[in-house]
């Protein structure tokens, strides 16, 4: 599984006879794997933007704030 350890491998299902929630194993299909990759890329991209916004101590152009440059990076 490697990088997909955070992918949901167990699914909560409601059993009619037990009256409660039970965990059931689900298979990591190619679709779930692709969705996990997309989700991971999105998370990594967001973390990179946040890190760049938080770490950038470089002087900005006059009138431009750190938050303005970060918000423009998020839009792109």
Long-range contacts (C-beta under 8 A, 24 or more apart in sequence): 1-28, 3-40, 4-28, 4-33, 4-36, 4-37, 6-36, 6-40, 7-32, 7-33, 7-36, 8-32, 49-73, 49-74
